[in-house]
Amino acid sequence: MLPIPDRPAPGLTTYDAKDPDTQYPPIEPLRPPAGAPNVLVILIDDAGYGASSVFGGPCATPNAEKLAANGLIYNRFHTTALCAPTRQALLTGRNHHSVGMGSITETATSAPGNSSLRPNTKAPLAMTLKLNGYSTAQFGKCHEVPVWQSSPMGPFDAWPSAGGGFETFYGFIGGENNQWDPALYNGTTPVEPPATPEEGYHLTEDLADHASNWIRSQKALMPDKPFFVYFAPGATHAPHHVPKEWADKYAGRFADGWDVQRERTFAKQKELGVIPADALLTPRHAEIPAWDDMPAELKPALEREMEVYAGFMEHTDHHVGRVIDTVAELGILDDTIIYYIIGDNGASAEGTVNGAFNEMANFNGMAALETPEFMAAKIDEFGSPSSYNHYAVGWAWAMDTPFQWTKQVASHWGGTRNGTIVHWPTGIAEKGGLREQFTHCIDIAPTILEAAGLPEPTMVNGVQQSPMEGVSMLYTFDEPAAAERHDLQYFEMFGNRGLYYKGWSAVTKHRTPWIMIGGEIPAFDDDVWELYDGHTDYSQARNLAAENPELLAKLQRLWLIEATKYNVLPIDDRGVERATPEVAGRPTLIRGNSQLLFAGMGRLSENSVVSIKNKSFSVTAELVIAEGGADGVIIAQGGRFGGWSLYAQAGRATFVYNVLGIQEFKTEAELPIPAGQCQVRMEFAYDGGGLGKGGDVTLYYDGKPVGTGRVGATQAMIFSADETTDVGYESGTPVTADYTTASSRFSGRINWVQIDLGDDNNDHFIDPEERFRIIMARQ
């Protein structure tokens, strides 16, 4: 039962504290059982089995290699095929649908398995360890907070440093972040990066600094108390941001393309012994283009995409090594269990067949804007602060060698099998060993509890707990040939589904991950299932469905039973459309067609602001302007890679709409904003007729038009995963080059700013002067 109940022992109570018979037992700080190890879980983002050098890939990871040489390699460790589901499963010891994380938080629905709400009957591992006397800290990516709870007002129940059980949190909440200019939190408080990209700032280095400093402080102040550190950098998730010198190390290394790279990686994997000697290299599917078929003019950009990614992974491993070195320098390496999990899913194929300079183009169905000519012109900027880049589908496939498919495809091992290293000299006798038992991310929590000598709690904070669904891996540490104990596991993501049972796997790939808008998706009953024998076919290369239909049918039925047991049903294969709360059926923080904001409000996530996409809208601000005029941001949403801003430049109201950092549409007032109190309003009249269309812009001072313009196109689905909305200034990157974030603060006074939406028919607004009177009366 946690917290452990206080149960004072009965005994003599004296009247006078000076009485010689006055005795009380000493106060003993809460500690876990003697010998409980420190725990360091390192989780790399979006890295396939065949990416890192320790598993035969082209990206140098010397620190992973060093750890593996003194620990164990697991070559059948599995994730869920997507970021947030893997993280919630790892941190709770339960299947991802059991804890409401059927997909990422941004596509949550009202169905229990997809709600993004962790039931209070499934307390996280960090909470269990903290309530048993561990110090707990998380650094890096969270991605478990429901989007309607991600504003500065919370509620914070799902945040790491509140309900998540971590006493310290430094990192970011969403699914990805700009490595050069991230939106950071210290606990639940928004903070700005301590330096700029020009000053050499990079998020991974910053996270390693904080983790190392925390570990040193913890051991200095509480040397007898073990810690649980969860180090989860945003790397190597897109955007692939890395200092140029790290990417340049790989210049020319990928000129032969992804087909050849897979062959090289496959040969290296066999040489290292991280795949069986009889494993087969799976062929390329027709949906993935051959390198030889790619346009010649695009190939230099494609090469650079992979050079940047490889540099990014090596850079990440370097800073992971700094955290491990800190543990070693403190003399506690032998007494620390380290999990180094290279990927929370397979490599990401969300960058389109050509890759992307700004990955948000694909999320908005606008990838066609990034033509080969555009990509060629941006080669020197890939990985830099002016990019938000991702690599091509072919590179993701190559990074998943020797398996089929990629991230999101939970059916095949390319989406779910991730190379993992476990290092614990005190608890593992063998050095450099290989473990081939089937294991899964839900096995980590029960492993850590068993290693610490702690029982799985039956009650946490007054709520009866459901049992963990993972199986401790501890039995494998000193028994390389032990029969596997985790022999049944379902998989599902966006309709891609599979089942593992006693060496066999039955799988069906339902939808293609890089086709996010449009595309033909079959009915679930029309999906074609495949059957593989893992006893003799490590990579799922020989489909035995035709030879053994009875076994396939048995496993299909077993998948359905497991899916029912763990809240997988109903299967939901919708993609980007689930990003819209009304479609998905999840709550929204802001309801109705109007939102009132005030000066100084900032770091508001996209889900904390009324959505102005694909409709008419207005932004009205009541300002007080001194003689001489004013400059700066009135309100801005998004940043350099997509967004909009209403600001004053040279005293004149200006509206800019930035489409993906590729197109910019600006409307300027003909006159300066008058001194004194003035209402400045921008109205955008949407063209209608579909998603992402343009519209007309009109600027008003006190209800009278002062300027008109045109926005040629808009972003239909999302501005950014990490940029925010700010009133009176702009954090993150600037929407327009007209100002920098350092110079963005508004020099006048903002009484309020109001965003209003047009009606459901996207009609133009009513008479401007009448609207002015209505808004003034409302205020």
Phi, psi and omega in degrees: 000127180236139354299151178298124184296140173286123182228084181295140179283139178289154180179185181294133171245117181273161179277323184246125181299339180276353179301132181302337180275359179289116180214136174223144178294151179296150176286122181252117176301147181294129177220149173287177180302151178304138180089357178299127186281158162294156180228129175233111177255119179251123182236111176278150185258136171053052178235125181280168183300326185260027181266312188277150181296331180294338175246028171090002184277176184276351184267118184295126177226069185297329179288324174295319178298317180297318180294319181294324181295338180245011180220216182237144173256132175250118183256009172226046176265142189230151175240194186259355182091001178206157191301287187302319179300317178298317184294315180293324178293315180299317187279353180239341185075018179236158175298150190295326176289331178297330180253025171077007187248061178297332175215202180282161183300327184290346178241026179296149176236187179273354178291139185306321181283350183233016188280344188068011179257116177284123179298145180287359173275003183226072183296144180286157181303318182300322178295316179299315181292318179299316182285355173252011173102009176275149163276138186230139180207143177236138178228123176118223189276137176259280177068026175242006183270124175308138189298331180281358175248018187261008179279168178298349178263001178072217000297157191256017183303326184263000180283150185304318187270008175243262181288345183283347175090000179268125180289332179232136173221130173221115183168213182227158191266326188276194187277338179203169183206153173291117184292337181271330186215069189279158171268106189252156174230140168251103191071242176248010183260125177296137176226158178263151177303147183287351180207176180255164175303323180296333178270005176095012181291141169212139187300315184300318178296319179298316179297318178295322176301310182295318180296314181296317180295321180294316180298317178299314181296319182297317181284334177289323185263332183224063186297337181267003184251123179287159179240158168237111178248127176249108184252108188229078181297158176290343177285143009251038173293148172297150001288142180276094184249127181201147175305142189304323184295332178288320178290324183294340176302333187257014182304127177082355186286341186242022183294338181276353174090178188283330179296314179292322180299321178298319180295319179295315180297317180301315179297320180291322179298320178292320178299319180282341182082016181274354167229155181296154181297333181263009179295149179250149175274120183289148183282166177279133178284157183297334181288343180259120183290150173286149178301319182294341180268356180284147181300136182301324182290343180268340189299322176301321177292320178298318177300315183295325176306315183284325176300318180294317180297315181298318176297323179297316181291318179296318177300319179295313179300324178301314183282331169300319178299327177296321178293316178297319178299324177299316178299318181294318181297332179277358178076022184241012183299319182295332184260019182237122170283123177244121168259122175246099185258113187267078177121132173268003175185182176292175179299148188275126175256030183269009184262012181072169182292341180258355190079182185211140170279326172229106185298340180294343177300316181291322180295342179252010179068028186236027182299335182297341178296332182269080182287164175305324179294319178297314181297319179298324181288344185255006187307314185290347182262349181303130181088350184271172178298343179271003182244162172220060201269162179213156179265171186284160180307319182300323178290322176300316179300318180294325180286350177259014177308135009260020193265168173277147170066193197212190171314149183079336183268087185287351181287317189252156185297338177300334179269340192230349182264119183234132178298133185223141180239137174238129183230122179197083185306324180293328185252354181230118183282321186284144176244129178076024182279161177245133176241131186244008176292147174295126177223163187216158183299336178287353180276346186292314183301310178294331177296314182294319178297317179295318180296327180275355182072030183250139177283151171291127186290146174260346179216128176228123180053039176082004182246128178294134186263145171278152183296150171296148184257353176275171181237129179304137177270359188302328181297337182276345189301317182240016177228081184301331183260010182298142176296138184292145181257341176261091188245008178218124181205128175270161173222143174197136174202116179053033178093342171288126189214157182197168178218134172253131178211110174049050175095336180268153174223133174246127190218154171214125176272122189257318181219159185265127191295330184272356174265093189265333179231127183083200181085155180265126180244126183288163171293149182303321182287349178265357178297142180263122182268149178239158182229131181228144178258102183290347177294326184236356186226085186298323192259007184060057183256338183243106181281118184255017184301318182290327182282335186220063183295331181294316179294320178300315180297321178298316181289326175298317178294321178294324175301316182296323178295314179295321179297321177293319182297323190249022173070027177286327181278143000284143176295136183234107182260010177290146183252249185299332181299336177287352175290344179269117186304321183296324179287317185284333179086020177260163180293159171237147179292319182253128180242151181091190187249018183211145177217131180255129182235162183229158182303139179092343175292136183197179183053038178272118180296163183301329179279359178262002184231141179304136185280127180257011187283140173061033178201166172287148177203163175227154173234120182242132180230131173264118187240155170239117187249130177282163173301137183101351174088185183215157176222162175115178186278129171275310174205142178218142175232134181087206183193211187302332187255018176143131179156191179214159182211138169250119187212172176248132177228124186055034177085351184260140175294137182220137175240134177229138173242121183254116179264100170062018183072008183254319179235140178229129181241123187237139174234127182242143175289151180281342185231155173294155174294128183293152178294156182092197180279131184213143174260119177255131181224141172244131174242132177246118181259104186291140180293329185076187178086016178140189183270149172070020181281173180268198179177173181264144181244135174229134177255142182228144164245120180048042174085358181251132184295138180228004179177147178227157179196188186219134171253120187283333181200159179227168177270126191277329192242318188203143173272314186194156175273345188227336179288160190228181175255135182225144180247121179087359177192181175220127174264172181070218178266152182283145178297324184225155178285358178296339178211164171254164178297330179292331182254015189275347186297132183288132185273348174266200178246137178250116176282317178193161174226134182233132174255127178236141179260152173287178182283179186296340180269005180058030178292160175293162184286164177292177182313127185304318182291323177294319179297320178302315180295321180296314181295319180295321178294322179296319180291000000 
